Amino acid sequence: MKVRYFIYGLILILGVFLDQWTKQLVVKNIQNSNDFLHLLPVLSIVRTHNTGVSFGMLSTFNLGPVFYGILVLSIILFLVYRMLVTQRILMQTAFVLMISGAVGNLIDRCMWGYVVDFISAHWFEKYHFYVFNVADIFVSCGAGLIILDAIIEKRTS
């Protein structure tokens, strides 16, 4: 069990490092939202500043970085609690990924007052998905693992 928590700690640290490293690359190399790098016909790197929550929700309300910081910190504490009380490895892994993403974005909020987003998925410039970052990928993968765990639990019960 102690080995498992050591591995979770490594995942958390590596996840936050990867998130912050990729954001620093974007901040240093892309000056504004008019600069971009097309990687594929459906994927670009752009620089945006998200003052809201996930995928820019609530950004029009201008609730401020302190409000969002407290909200994210509360969510992190809840996820840590949930991770510690569950015994299912898939759920624990999901919570670690989500915590890693939340911490990565919380660091941005504390440093700049916004989150740096930079991955733009689109369909040949016609249909655009929200711009996101590596931390958002970790949160989404964690949510996916929670859904997978629920499906597995339903089938085994």
Beta strands, then each sheet from edge to edge (+ up, - down):
strand 1: 36-40
strand 2: 43-50
strand 3: 115-123
strand 4: 127-128
sheet 1: 1+ 2- 3+ 4-
end
